[in-house]
Amino acid sequence: MKWSESIKGYEDYLKLEKSLSPNSVIAYINDVNKFVRFLEDNNYKHITPAKVKLSHLKKFVEWLNERGVSPRTQARSISGLKSFYKYMLIEGQITNDPTALLESPKIGRKLPDILSIEEIDLLIDAIDVSTPEGQRNKAMLETLYSCGLRVSELVNLKITNLFFNEGYVKIEGKAGKERLVPISRRAIDEINTYMGNFRNTLKIQPESENIVFLNRRGNKLSRVM
């Protein structure tokens, strides 16, 4: 399959399956296009997405280095390529991920910025709830914020662990440890709206029947974008 065809499929995947914003989609597509540009500039035009090897990717990183690209921007480009090849694996277009052993450059760590309550509310209110995915995303953010969950705990949240009448959810954390976490009325309402308007319309896959938040295909969501 040609680059243009794979990139178009990837773009649709980001929009429909991942429900990313237009700006985020553009950023991910630009990461892939940057790699395609490298191939074209270095006599690798014959290399299709499925024929890319780790050696090509390492030369791409060297190419970025030669152009003075910062380690942080390099890491962003590598992350974008890893996301693209994860999509290729999901779609069955490749059987081995050439980015699996590709390491990102080391960058200085900085303390994470903390959002204020007002900023979190603005973020939640900015979600377009006129779409089913928007209703799901709003329910996810409300739950994440209300319960203070890790992303991995959110995507693995089970229906059988929702105790709305009692006002809490049971979280299955690392190493099988369980804990009870209070959940706000607002988050409960958003989950119920999502369950009634989106989840109940899906053809849910058997292995995901007990998972709260699903994608359009009825599968559990992935942590990767």
C-alpha positions as CSV (number, residue, x, y, z in Angstrom):
1,M,0.0,0.0,0.0
2,K,1.3,3.5,-0.9
3,W,2.1,6.1,1.7
4,S,-0.8,8.3,0.6
5,E,-3.3,5.5,1.1
6,S,-2.0,4.5,4.5
7,I,-1.9,8.1,5.7
8,K,-5.5,8.7,4.6
9,G,-6.6,5.6,6.5
10,Y,-4.6,6.7,9.5
11,E,-6.2,10.2,9.4
12,D,-9.7,8.6,9.3
13,Y,-8.7,6.4,12.3
14,L,-7.5,9.4,14.3
15,K,-10.8,11.3,13.6
16,L,-13.3,8.5,13.9
17,E,-11.8,6.0,16.3
18,K,-9.7,8.3,18.5
19,S,-12.0,11.4,18.2
20,L,-9.0,13.7,18.2
21,S,-9.3,17.4,17.6
22,P,-8.5,18.8,14.1
23,N,-5.2,20.3,15.4
24,S,-4.1,17.0,17.0
25,V,-4.9,15.1,13.8
26,I,-2.8,17.6,11.8
27,A,0.1,17.2,14.2
28,Y,0.1,13.4,13.9
29,I,-0.2,13.4,10.2
30,N,2.7,16.0,10.0
31,D,4.9,13.5,12.0
32,V,4.4,10.9,9.3
33,N,4.8,13.3,6.4
34,K,8.1,14.4,7.9
35,F,9.4,10.8,7.7
36,V,8.1,10.5,4.1
37,R,9.9,13.7,3.2
38,F,13.1,12.1,4.6
39,L,12.6,9.0,2.5
40,E,12.2,11.1,-0.6
41,D,15.2,13.3,0.1
42,N,17.5,10.2,0.6
43,N,16.7,8.0,-2.4
44,Y,14.2,5.8,-0.5
45,K,11.2,6.6,-2.6
46,H,10.7,2.9,-3.3
47,I,10.2,2.2,0.4
48,T,6.5,1.7,1.2
49,P,5.1,1.9,4.8
50,A,5.2,-1.9,5.1
51,K,8.9,-2.1,4.0
52,V,10.3,0.4,6.5
53,K,12.9,-1.1,8.8
54,L,14.6,0.0,12.0
55,S,17.7,1.1,10.1
56,H,15.6,3.6,8.1
57,L,14.2,5.0,11.3
58,K,17.6,5.4,12.9
59,K,18.8,7.2,9.8
60,F,15.7,9.4,10.0
61,V,16.8,10.4,13.6
62,E,20.3,11.2,12.3
63,W,18.7,13.3,9.6
64,L,16.8,15.3,12.2
65,N,20.0,15.7,14.3
66,E,21.8,17.1,11.3
67,R,19.2,19.7,10.8
68,G,19.4,20.9,14.4
69,V,16.0,19.6,15.5
70,S,15.7,19.7,19.3
71,P,15.5,16.4,21.3
72,R,12.0,17.3,22.4
73,T,10.8,17.7,18.8
74,Q,12.6,14.5,17.8
75,A,10.8,12.7,20.6
76,R,7.5,14.1,19.3
77,S,8.2,12.9,15.7
78,I,9.2,9.4,17.0
79,S,6.0,9.3,19.1
80,G,3.9,10.1,16.0
81,L,5.6,7.4,14.0
82,K,5.0,4.9,16.8
83,S,1.3,5.8,16.8
84,F,1.1,5.4,13.0
85,Y,2.7,1.9,13.1
86,K,0.4,0.9,15.9
87,Y,-2.5,1.7,13.6
88,M,-0.9,-0.3,10.8
89,L,-0.7,-3.3,13.2
90,I,-4.3,-2.9,14.2
91,E,-5.4,-2.8,10.6
92,G,-3.3,-5.8,9.7
93,Q,-1.2,-3.9,7.2
94,I,2.0,-5.1,8.9
95,T,2.9,-8.0,11.1
96,N,6.0,-6.5,12.8
97,D,6.3,-2.9,14.1
98,P,9.6,-1.4,12.9
99,T,9.3,1.3,15.6
100,A,9.2,-1.1,18.5
101,L,12.9,-0.9,19.2
102,L,13.3,2.8,18.2
103,E,14.3,4.8,21.3
104,S,13.5,8.5,21.8
105,P,16.2,10.9,22.7
106,K,16.6,11.7,26.4
107,I,15.1,15.1,27.3
108,G,15.2,16.9,30.5
109,R,12.2,16.2,32.7
110,K,10.1,19.0,34.1
111,L,7.5,19.0,36.8
112,P,4.0,18.7,35.3
113,D,1.8,21.8,35.2
114,I,-1.3,21.5,37.4
115,L,-4.6,22.7,36.0
116,S,-6.8,24.9,38.1
117,I,-10.4,23.9,38.8
118,E,-11.5,26.6,36.4
119,E,-9.2,25.3,33.6
120,I,-10.5,21.8,34.1
121,D,-14.1,23.0,33.8
122,L,-13.3,25.0,30.7
123,L,-11.7,21.9,29.2
124,I,-14.7,19.7,29.9
125,D,-17.2,22.4,28.7
126,A,-15.3,22.7,25.4
127,I,-16.1,19.1,24.4
128,D,-18.7,18.9,21.5
129,V,-21.4,16.8,23.1
130,S,-23.5,16.9,19.9
131,T,-21.6,13.7,18.8
132,P,-21.7,10.3,20.5
133,E,-17.9,10.3,20.9
134,G,-18.1,13.8,22.5
135,Q,-20.6,12.4,25.0
136,R,-18.2,9.6,25.8
137,N,-15.2,11.9,26.1
138,K,-17.0,14.2,28.4
139,A,-18.0,11.3,30.6
140,M,-14.4,10.1,30.6
141,L,-13.0,13.5,31.6
142,E,-15.6,13.9,34.3
143,T,-14.8,10.5,35.7
144,L,-11.0,11.1,35.5
145,Y,-11.3,14.4,37.3
146,S,-13.9,13.3,39.8
147,C,-12.2,10.1,40.9
148,G,-8.6,11.1,40.4
149,L,-7.8,8.0,38.2
150,R,-4.9,7.0,36.1
151,V,-5.6,6.7,32.4
152,S,-5.0,3.0,32.6
153,E,-7.6,2.7,35.4
154,L,-10.1,4.7,33.4
155,V,-9.9,2.6,30.2
156,N,-10.2,-0.6,32.3
157,L,-13.1,0.6,34.4
158,K,-15.8,-2.1,34.6
159,I,-19.6,-1.8,34.7
160,T,-19.7,-4.3,37.6
161,N,-17.5,-1.9,39.6
162,L,-19.9,1.0,39.4
163,F,-21.9,1.5,42.6
164,F,-23.8,4.7,41.7
165,N,-26.4,4.3,44.4
166,E,-23.7,4.2,47.0
167,G,-21.7,7.0,45.3
168,Y,-18.5,5.2,44.6
169,V,-16.6,3.1,42.1
170,K,-14.2,0.2,42.7
171,I,-10.9,0.6,41.0
172,E,-8.6,-2.3,40.2
173,G,-5.1,-0.8,40.4
174,K,-1.6,-2.1,40.0
175,A,-0.6,-5.5,41.3
176,G,-4.3,-6.4,41.7
177,K,-4.9,-3.9,44.5
178,E,-8.5,-2.7,44.8
179,R,-9.7,0.6,46.3
180,L,-13.1,2.3,46.6
181,V,-13.2,5.9,45.2
182,P,-16.0,8.4,45.6
183,I,-17.6,9.7,42.3
184,S,-19.5,12.9,41.8
185,R,-23.1,13.2,40.9
186,R,-22.0,15.1,37.8
187,A,-19.8,12.3,36.6
188,I,-22.5,9.7,37.3
189,D,-25.0,11.7,35.1
190,E,-22.5,12.0,32.3
191,I,-21.7,8.2,32.4
192,N,-25.5,7.5,32.3
193,T,-25.9,9.8,29.4
194,Y,-23.1,8.1,27.5
195,M,-24.4,4.6,28.3
196,G,-27.8,5.4,27.1
197,N,-27.0,7.5,24.0
198,F,-23.8,5.8,22.7
199,R,-22.7,2.6,24.4
200,N,-26.1,0.9,24.1
201,T,-26.1,1.5,20.3
202,L,-22.8,-0.4,19.8
203,K,-22.2,-3.9,18.7
204,I,-20.1,-4.7,21.7
205,Q,-17.3,-7.3,21.4
206,P,-17.6,-10.2,23.9
207,E,-14.3,-9.4,25.6
208,S,-15.4,-5.8,26.2
209,E,-18.9,-6.4,27.5
210,N,-18.0,-5.4,31.1
211,I,-15.9,-2.4,30.1
212,V,-17.5,1.1,30.5
213,F,-15.8,3.2,27.9
214,L,-15.6,1.7,24.3
215,N,-14.7,2.9,20.8
216,R,-17.0,2.8,17.8
217,R,-16.2,-0.8,17.1
218,G,-17.3,-1.9,20.6
219,N,-13.8,-2.5,21.8
220,K,-12.0,-1.3,24.9
221,L,-10.2,2.0,24.3
222,S,-6.4,2.1,24.0
223,R,-4.1,4.4,26.0
224,V,-2.2,5.3,22.8
225,M,-3.1,8.3,20.5
